[in-house]
Amino acid sequence: MRHGLSVPCFGAGLDAAMVAVWARDAEDAGWDGFFLWDHLFAFTDGPVDTIDPFIALTAAACATRSIRLGTLVTPLPRRRPLVVARQSVTLDRLSGGRLVLGVGTGSGPFEWDFCGEEADPVLRGDMLDEHLDLLSRLWTGQPVRHEGRFYTVAGPDWSGLCHPPPLQQPRIPVWVGGSWPGTRPFTRAARWDGVVPMRVDGSWSVADTAAVAQRMRSLRGTTDSHFDVAVPGESDPTDPGRTERFAEHADAGATWWVEAIHPWRYGDPDKGEWNLAAMHERIVAGP
């Protein structure tokens, strides 16, 4: 099982240069992945420094050599497919083929209502499915024509061309996020390369990992290709039992442990307490 970090794209004093340092230090500390949230706003009152994850990951790619990089997760329904294709291919090639694209429908109201985006979660799911299918075609580097329910790529052949293709073949790995227990996000994830489950009603357990892994095996109906199960968690580097805990999740079917480095764990952002130094210390402590 690999170990990654889940880091917010907002925080008082956070910027792309700091993200590059954190990613470099994460690589040096032995983490296997560095993943940024993709939100337009912070989950707290008042103005809070917020960064674009793709630009920040570009800085991280330039500061690292081997650690996997990506978003967890990008709400594709509020992004244009051809723009995402060019951003992701550019970052994949810059990083030497280290990008993972985490995707989801997103949440609101800060992601949708505030900006006049589609608020209906069912329609956002339909948009996400069409977006992913179109994105996979754009990643081939071949001409694409598409006139769908939500998206259009039409015109001369060159207008639907996203060239060059990514370094990773057959495509950049796509991980689909969703709340557990759920139905549609996991059915969607089975068609792609990984799943990023989470709970909104409590902490993640080994039983949850086993249930998700079993669900994905059942939905995929095959064991002959690699599929990632990236489970969320928090660990204390001074806890001698953490290795056993990691092993239990791995035995249950997890391929990634994604450590949450969120500001509420190290301070109280609602009161203006953003302890980025403590977050950095947890990164440097390693998995």
C-alpha positions as CSV (number, residue, x, y, z in Angstrom):
1,M,0.0,0.0,0.0
2,R,1.2,3.5,-0.9
3,H,0.9,6.6,1.2
4,G,-0.3,9.9,0.0
5,L,-1.2,13.3,1.4
6,S,-4.5,15.2,0.9
7,V,-3.8,18.9,1.2
8,P,-6.2,21.9,1.0
9,C,-5.9,24.5,-1.7
10,F,-6.6,27.3,0.8
11,G,-5.2,28.6,4.1
12,A,-4.0,31.9,5.5
13,G,-0.5,32.3,4.0
14,L,-0.7,29.4,1.6
15,D,0.6,30.0,-2.0
16,A,1.9,28.0,-4.9
17,A,5.5,28.4,-3.8
18,M,4.7,26.9,-0.4
19,V,2.9,24.0,-2.1
20,A,6.1,23.3,-4.1
21,V,8.2,23.2,-0.9
22,W,5.6,20.9,0.8
23,A,5.6,18.5,-2.2
24,R,9.4,18.4,-2.2
25,D,9.6,17.8,1.5
26,A,6.9,15.1,1.2
27,E,8.9,13.3,-1.4
28,D,12.0,13.5,0.7
29,A,10.0,12.2,3.7
30,G,8.9,9.1,1.9
31,W,5.4,9.9,0.8
32,D,4.3,8.4,-2.5
33,G,1.6,10.9,-3.5
34,F,0.8,14.6,-3.0
35,F,-2.8,15.6,-3.8
36,L,-4.4,19.0,-3.6
37,W,-8.1,19.8,-3.1
38,D,-9.9,21.7,-5.8
39,H,-12.2,24.3,-4.4
40,L,-13.0,27.9,-5.4
41,F,-13.6,29.0,-1.8
42,A,-12.4,28.1,1.7
43,F,-14.9,26.5,4.1
44,T,-14.9,29.4,6.5
45,D,-16.0,33.0,6.9
46,G,-13.8,35.9,5.7
47,P,-11.3,36.2,2.9
48,V,-8.8,33.3,2.9
49,D,-5.9,32.8,0.6
50,T,-7.0,30.2,-2.1
51,I,-4.8,28.9,-4.9
52,D,-5.5,27.2,-8.3
53,P,-4.6,23.5,-7.8
54,F,-3.3,23.0,-11.4
55,I,-0.9,26.0,-11.2
56,A,0.2,24.9,-7.7
57,L,0.8,21.3,-8.9
58,T,2.9,22.7,-11.8
59,A,5.2,24.3,-9.2
60,A,5.2,21.0,-7.3
61,A,6.1,19.1,-10.4
62,C,9.1,21.4,-11.0
63,A,10.3,20.9,-7.4
64,T,10.0,17.0,-7.3
65,R,11.3,14.0,-9.2
66,S,9.2,10.9,-8.3
67,I,6.2,11.6,-6.1
68,R,2.8,11.2,-7.8
69,L,0.8,14.5,-8.0
70,G,-2.9,15.2,-8.5
71,T,-6.2,16.7,-7.5
72,L,-8.6,15.1,-4.9
73,V,-10.9,15.9,-6.4
74,T,-11.7,18.2,-9.3
75,P,-15.4,18.9,-9.9
76,L,-15.4,18.4,-13.6
77,P,-18.9,19.8,-14.2
78,R,-17.6,23.3,-13.6
79,R,-14.7,22.9,-16.0
80,R,-14.5,22.8,-19.8
81,P,-13.3,19.5,-21.2
82,L,-10.8,20.8,-23.7
83,V,-9.3,23.1,-21.0
84,V,-9.0,20.2,-18.6
85,A,-7.4,18.1,-21.4
86,R,-4.7,20.7,-22.1
87,Q,-4.0,21.4,-18.4
88,S,-3.8,17.7,-17.5
89,V,-1.6,16.7,-20.5
90,T,0.7,19.7,-19.9
91,L,1.1,18.7,-16.3
92,D,1.5,15.0,-17.0
93,R,4.3,15.7,-19.5
94,L,6.0,18.3,-17.3
95,S,6.0,15.8,-14.4
96,G,7.3,12.9,-16.5
97,G,4.1,11.0,-16.3
98,R,3.2,11.4,-12.6
99,L,-0.3,12.9,-12.7
100,V,-3.4,11.4,-11.2
101,L,-6.7,13.2,-12.0
102,G,-9.2,12.8,-9.1
103,V,-12.7,13.8,-10.2
104,G,-16.1,14.2,-8.7
105,T,-19.4,16.1,-9.0
106,G,-18.4,18.6,-6.3
107,S,-20.5,20.1,-3.5
108,G,-22.2,23.4,-2.7
109,P,-23.4,26.0,-2.3
110,F,-19.9,27.5,-2.6
111,E,-19.0,25.5,-5.7
112,W,-22.4,26.0,-7.5
113,D,-25.0,28.4,-6.3
114,F,-22.5,31.2,-5.7
115,C,-21.3,31.1,-9.3
116,G,-24.5,30.2,-11.1
117,E,-23.4,26.7,-11.9
118,E,-25.6,23.6,-12.2
119,A,-27.0,22.9,-8.7
120,D,-28.8,19.6,-9.4
121,P,-26.5,16.7,-8.2
122,V,-28.1,14.3,-10.6
123,L,-27.5,16.5,-13.6
124,R,-23.9,17.1,-12.4
125,G,-23.4,13.4,-12.4
126,D,-24.6,13.2,-16.0
127,M,-22.2,16.1,-16.9
128,L,-19.4,14.3,-15.2
129,D,-20.0,11.1,-17.1
130,E,-20.1,12.9,-20.5
131,H,-17.0,15.0,-19.5
132,L,-15.0,11.9,-18.6
133,D,-15.9,10.1,-21.8
134,L,-15.0,13.2,-23.9
135,L,-11.8,13.7,-21.9
136,S,-10.6,10.2,-22.6
137,R,-11.0,10.8,-26.3
138,L,-9.2,14.1,-26.2
139,W,-6.3,12.4,-24.4
140,T,-5.7,10.2,-27.5
141,G,-4.3,13.2,-29.3
142,Q,-6.5,12.3,-32.3
143,P,-9.2,14.6,-33.8
144,V,-12.4,14.6,-31.9
145,R,-15.9,15.6,-32.8
146,H,-18.5,15.6,-30.1
147,E,-22.0,17.0,-29.9
148,G,-23.5,15.8,-26.6
149,R,-26.1,16.9,-24.1
150,F,-23.7,19.2,-22.2
151,Y,-20.5,19.6,-24.2
152,T,-19.6,20.3,-27.8
153,V,-16.4,20.0,-29.7
154,A,-17.2,20.7,-33.4
155,G,-15.5,22.3,-36.4
156,P,-12.5,21.4,-38.5
157,D,-10.5,18.3,-37.3
158,W,-7.8,20.4,-35.9
159,S,-10.2,22.3,-33.6
160,G,-11.0,19.0,-31.7
161,L,-7.3,18.0,-31.4
162,C,-5.5,17.9,-28.1
163,H,-1.9,17.2,-29.1
164,P,0.4,15.8,-27.9
165,P,-1.2,13.0,-25.9
166,P,-0.1,12.5,-22.3
167,L,3.0,10.5,-21.4
168,Q,1.0,7.9,-19.5
169,Q,-0.8,5.4,-21.6
170,P,-3.5,4.3,-22.2
171,R,-4.4,7.5,-20.3
172,I,-3.8,9.6,-17.2
173,P,-5.2,7.6,-14.3
174,V,-8.6,8.8,-13.2
175,W,-9.8,8.3,-9.6
176,V,-13.5,9.0,-8.9
177,G,-14.5,10.4,-5.5
178,G,-17.7,9.6,-3.7
179,S,-19.4,9.4,-0.3
180,W,-19.8,6.0,1.2
181,P,-22.1,4.2,1.3
182,G,-23.4,5.4,-2.1
183,T,-24.3,4.0,-5.5
184,R,-23.7,6.1,-8.6
185,P,-20.1,7.4,-7.8
186,F,-18.9,3.8,-7.2
187,T,-20.6,2.5,-10.4
188,R,-18.8,5.3,-12.2
189,A,-15.5,4.6,-10.5
190,A,-15.6,1.0,-11.7
191,R,-15.3,2.2,-15.3
192,W,-12.0,4.1,-14.6
193,D,-8.8,3.6,-12.6
194,G,-9.5,4.1,-9.0
195,V,-11.9,5.2,-6.3
196,V,-11.6,7.8,-3.5
197,P,-14.3,7.1,-0.9
198,M,-15.1,9.2,2.1
199,R,-17.6,9.3,4.9
200,V,-19.6,12.3,6.0
201,D,-20.9,10.6,9.2
202,G,-17.7,9.5,10.9
203,S,-14.2,8.3,10.6
204,W,-13.0,5.7,8.1
205,S,-12.7,2.1,9.3
206,V,-11.1,-1.2,8.1
207,A,-14.6,-2.5,7.6
208,D,-15.4,0.4,5.2
209,T,-12.2,-0.4,3.2
210,A,-13.2,-4.0,2.9
211,A,-16.7,-3.1,1.8
212,V,-15.6,-0.6,-0.8
213,A,-12.9,-3.1,-2.2
214,Q,-15.6,-5.8,-2.4
215,R,-18.0,-3.5,-4.1
216,M,-15.4,-2.5,-6.7
217,R,-14.5,-6.1,-7.4
218,S,-18.1,-6.9,-7.9
219,L,-18.8,-4.0,-10.2
220,R,-15.6,-4.4,-12.3
221,G,-16.0,-8.2,-12.6
222,T,-12.3,-8.6,-13.2
223,T,-9.0,-8.9,-11.3
224,D,-6.7,-8.8,-14.3
225,S,-6.0,-5.1,-14.3
226,H,-4.8,-2.7,-11.6
227,F,-7.4,-0.6,-9.8
228,D,-6.7,1.8,-6.9
229,V,-8.7,2.0,-3.7
230,A,-7.5,5.2,-2.1
231,V,-8.9,5.3,1.5
232,P,-8.9,8.4,3.7
233,G,-7.3,8.5,7.2
234,E,-5.3,10.3,9.8
235,S,-2.3,8.8,11.6
236,D,0.0,9.9,14.4
237,P,3.7,9.4,13.5
238,T,4.5,8.7,17.2
239,D,1.9,5.9,17.4
240,P,3.6,2.5,17.4
241,G,0.4,0.8,16.2
242,R,0.1,2.7,13.0
243,T,2.0,0.1,11.0
244,E,-0.4,-2.6,12.0
245,R,-3.3,-0.3,11.2
246,F,-1.9,0.4,7.7
247,A,-1.5,-3.4,7.2
248,E,-5.1,-4.0,8.1
249,H,-6.3,-1.6,5.5
250,A,-3.9,-3.1,2.9
251,D,-5.2,-6.6,3.7
252,A,-8.8,-5.3,3.3
253,G,-8.0,-4.1,-0.2
254,A,-6.6,-0.5,0.0
255,T,-3.9,0.3,-2.4
256,W,-3.4,3.9,-1.1
257,W,-3.7,5.5,2.4
258,V,-4.4,9.2,1.9
259,E,-3.4,11.1,5.0
260,A,-5.6,14.2,5.6
261,I,-3.5,17.3,6.2
262,H,-6.5,19.6,6.8
263,P,-6.4,22.9,8.8
264,W,-9.1,21.8,11.3
265,R,-6.8,19.0,12.5
266,Y,-4.2,21.5,13.5
267,G,-6.1,24.6,14.5
268,D,-9.5,26.3,14.3
269,P,-9.9,28.1,11.0
270,D,-13.3,29.3,12.0
271,K,-11.5,31.4,14.6
272,G,-8.8,32.5,12.2
273,E,-6.3,29.9,13.4
274,W,-4.4,28.5,10.4
275,N,-1.5,26.5,11.7
276,L,0.4,25.8,8.4
277,A,3.6,25.2,10.3
278,A,2.0,22.2,12.1
279,M,0.6,20.9,8.8
280,H,4.1,21.1,7.4
281,E,5.6,19.3,10.4
282,R,3.2,16.4,9.8
283,I,4.3,16.2,6.2
284,V,8.0,16.2,7.1
285,A,7.4,13.4,9.7
286,G,6.6,11.0,6.9
287,P,4.2,8.1,6.7
